[in-house]
């Protein structure tokens, strides 16, 4: 019974932690031709699942990522810290570039959406999932001891991402204001990762509350706009 409760709890936590990933994947897949989007999500998340399971099977190595590698300006940095710092910088840079591109397109009379290759989209999905996987796997290791519970929870969370990434992508694509809001979230998430990498713990609940509140306000605005048009 304890294992079942642990599985439900860990699965729920992994799903919540996967929200960041869903947003990134949805925005990234939007840059592909429509017939490639679902395949990119499937391949990228499939590789991410394999990577997470391999990390769980290498628990000793993953735990070793928390050991300090060097000290700089009085702060110790571990392998985990470096991954979070690089991932945070990548997310902030990527989201800022996309916001800039979105604003530039708005000034053009006939904007041409920027496309990326299928391979590059999959690579970016896997790379950013690696960043989120480290925290996800360390959380799983800290909560439970049974390997099958951790692996099952990871499979459930990846399945959840696969199930909802397409719907989120369509929603963001249909409402440009939501896309800008999602990109702003990615900047915030990247900043959180950067802070974590430098040893400043920022409770994720604050970030998710801000995200939920902003989305609720934007949904109300969208509905008001739809009623005015009707």
URHU-V625879 format. One record per pair of residues at least 6 apart in sequence whose ideal C-beta (glycine too) atoms are under 7 Angstrom apart, sorted by the first residue. I is the first residue (numbers start at 1). GAP is how many residues later the second one is. Records with the same first field share a line. If there is no record, write none. Layout:
BEGIN
I = GAP, GAP
END
This chain:
BEGIN
3 = 143, 146
6 = 137, 138, 143
7 = 142, 145, 146
10 = 130, 133, 134, 139, 143
11 = 142, 145, 146
13 = 126
14 = 122, 139, 140, 142, 143
15 = 142, 145
17 = 115, 118, 119
18 = 139, 142, 143
20 = 112, 169
21 = 107, 108, 111, 140
22 = 139, 142, 143, 146
23 = 159, 162, 163
24 = 104, 162
25 = 16, 19, 100, 136, 140
26 = 139, 142, 143, 146
27 = 71, 145, 152, 155, 156
28 = 93, 96, 97
29 = 8, 11, 12, 92, 140
30 = 139, 142, 143
31 = 83, 84, 85, 90
32 = 8, 83, 84, 86, 89
33 = 82
36 = 82
37 = 132
38 = 128
40 = 78, 81, 82
41 = 121, 124, 125
42 = 120
43 = 79
44 = 78, 81, 82
45 = 113, 116, 117
47 = 79
48 = 77, 78, 81, 110
49 = 105, 106, 109
51 = 75, 78, 79, 82
52 = 81, 84, 85, 102
53 = 98, 101
55 = 7, 78, 82
56 = 81, 84, 91, 94, 95, 98
59 = 82
62 = 75, 76, 79
63 = 78
65 = 13, 14, 15, 69
66 = 12, 14
67 = 11
68 = 8, 9, 10
69 = 8, 9, 10
70 = 7
75 = 123, 124
80 = 54
81 = 116
83 = 48, 51
84 = 47, 109, 112, 113
85 = 109, 112
87 = 41, 44, 106
88 = 102, 103, 105, 106, 109
89 = 105
91 = 37, 95, 98, 99, 102
92 = 95, 98, 99
95 = 88, 91, 92, 95
96 = 91
98 = 85
99 = 81, 84
101 = 13
102 = 77, 78
105 = 6
131 = 62
140 = 10, 13
144 = 6
171 = 7
172 = 6, 7, 10
175 = 47
177 = 41
178 = 40
181 = 33, 34, 37
185 = 26
188 = 19
189 = 18
192 = 10, 15
195 = 7
196 = 6
END
